[in-house]
């Protein structure tokens, strides 16, 4: 079993989900006492969030590379960035270490294509929805047609993520807001919805959507189990 290196703490709420899914996946494959071999580098997300909203992507890249190198030095044989937004730094991290990085968008796109779907809505932070680093990978590498909410709905999604979900707050009115946003995206032609922020799964369930939901956290962690256990 390969040692999995987790770049986490962004937020710890979603990192805890990664840890659970990784260990459940290994246990299901290897037996009831088996668990994942992993290392976790956990950031103080308050520092990361402040740099994100200041637009200091250079500073963030330096921190991410440092974390990746520390995990590599600790024996990690596979790296996961336990957040969608910070995959903006994925190319820089890949260039800085020899350990392979499993990109979160790839298993997500693979599951969508396997389901026979092509037109998808993307929900996430404003950075993930609006910048090209995520959408372009889905489009150019996997042939998906990616839709995002309008500006007002993007602002609602972003606010709920940063003001509530990263703090572990799951509010009924926010679930209702997500339902309305998803319904508008479906009316616009979306055949599926990507939960492109690792905290959204804390709030939204399949019953909240008329089309399939693809949870990036679960798909990423499950793909990591498969890679870690591959011979």
N, C-alpha and C positions, 0 to 999 in steps of 0.2 A: 504494500500500500504506500503510495507516495504521500509525503508530508505536504499538507495544504497550508499555504501562508495567506492569512486573511488581513487585508488592510481595512480596518473597521472603525467603529466609533462614530459613524456619520449617518445616522445616529446609532447609539448603542441599542436602541429598540430594534432596529432592523438587523444589527449584528447578532443579537440574541436569536433571531429567527434563523439566520444562517447556521449558527452553531447547532440549533435543534435539528434542522433539516439534514445537515451533513451527518450528524450522528445517527439519526433515524435511518437514513439511507444506507449507511454502512452496516448498521445492525440488521436491517432487512435482508441485506445481501450475504452477510457473513455469519449471522447468528446472534442470539440474544445478549451475549456479553461483549460483542464487538463494538468498537467506537472509532471515530475518525482520528487519525493522526493529524494534528493541526497546531499552528502557531497563530496568535492574534496580536497584531499591532493596533491598539485602540487609541484614536485621537480624542482630544478634548474638542467636541464638536462646536463649542462656543467660539473657539479660535478659528476653526475652519469656516463656519458660517459668516463670521465677520469679514474674513478675507474674500469670500464669495461675493458678498454684497458690496464690497469695495472694488470688485473687479480685479483683484490682485491675483491673477491666474499664474503669474510667474512665481510668486511666493508659494502658492498652493502646489505648483508643480515640484518645486524644490522639496517641500515636505513629503509629498507622495513618493518621490524617488528615494528619499532618505528612508522612508518606511519600507519600501520594497527591498532596498539593499540590506537593511537590518534583518528582514525575514529571510532573505537569501543566505546571509551569513549565519543565521540560526539553523539552517538546514531545510528550508522550504524548497520543495521541488515543483510546485505549481502555485501560482498567485491568483487571488481573487480580490478585486476591488468591490467591497460590500456596499456599493451605492451606484446608482446610475449616473448622476451628475459628474462625479469625479472620473468617469471614463473619458472625459475631455483630455485627461493626461495620459491615457493609455499608450499612445505612441511613444511618448517620452519615457514612460516606465519601461516599455519593451526595449527601447534602445539602451537603457541604463543597466539592465540586468540580463543574465543568461537564462534565468528561470522562465519558462513559458507562462504567459498571462492568458487566462480564459476570459474573453470579452463577454460582458453580460448580454449584449445585443444578439450575439450569434446563436446561442441555444433558444433564445426567444423567437428569433426569426425562423429558426428551423422548425419549431413547434407550430408556428403559424402556417408555414408552407406545407407541413405534413398534414395539417387539417384541411388543406385545399383552399385556403383563404389568401387574399392578396391586399385588399383595401383595409387599412387598420387606422384606428385613432390612437394617438399617443398622449398619455397623461403623465405629468411629472412636474419637476420644478420649472420655473420660467427658463432657466438655463438649458435644461434638457429639451423642452418643447421648442424653444426659439432659436437656439444655436444649431449649427450644422453637424457637429461632431457625432451625434446620435442618429438623427434622421437620415443623414447622408449614408451612413453605414447600412441602415436598413434598406435604403433605396438602391444604392449602387452595388452592394455585395449580394443582396438577397432579393432584389426585384419587387419590393413592397411599395405600395402606394400609401404614403403616410399622411394622415390628416391631423391637425391640431385644433383645439378650441379657439374661438375668437378671443380678442384681447381681454375683454371683460371676464370671460370664463377662465382664461389663463391666470389672471390675477387672483381669482377666487381659489383656484387649485393651489397656487403657490403660497397664498396666505395660510390656507388650512395645513399644508405640509409643515411650514416653518413655525407657525404660531401654536399649532395643536399636536400634530402627529409626532413630531420629534420629541415632544414633551410627554408623550403617552396619553394625550387627551383624545378620546373617541366620542364625538358628540353627535346626537341624532340629527340635528339641523345641518351638520356638515355632510353626513351621509345623504340626506335629502338633496343637498346642493350638488353632490357628485352624481346622484341619480339623474337630476335634470340636465346636467352637462353631458353625461353619457347619452341620454335620450336625444339631445340635439345633434350629437356626433353621428349617431345611428341614422337619424333622419337625413343627415348629409351624405350618407352612403357607406359609413363604416361597417364592415362585416365582423369586426372584432375590436377589442380595446386592449392596448398594452398598458399595464399598470407600471409605468416607467419611472417610478420612484419606490424605493424599497420599503417605505412606510405605508404606502397606500393600501396594501393588503390588510393593514390593521383596521381599516375603515370600511372598505368596499368588498362585498361578496358577490358571487355569481347571481344571486337573486336580485341584485341591484341593477342588472343589465339584461337587455333583451338579446344581446349577442355575446359570444364567448369572451371571457376575460383571460388574459395571459399575464400571469404573475411573474415578473422578472426575478424576484428573489428566489422563489421555489425552482424555477427553471434553471437559473444559474447554479444554485447549490446542487441540484440533482445532476446536472451535467458535470460538475466538479467531482462528485462521487464516482461517476462512470469513468472519468479520466484517471482519477486517483487509483482506482481498482483495476484498470486495464493492464493486461500483461504484455 
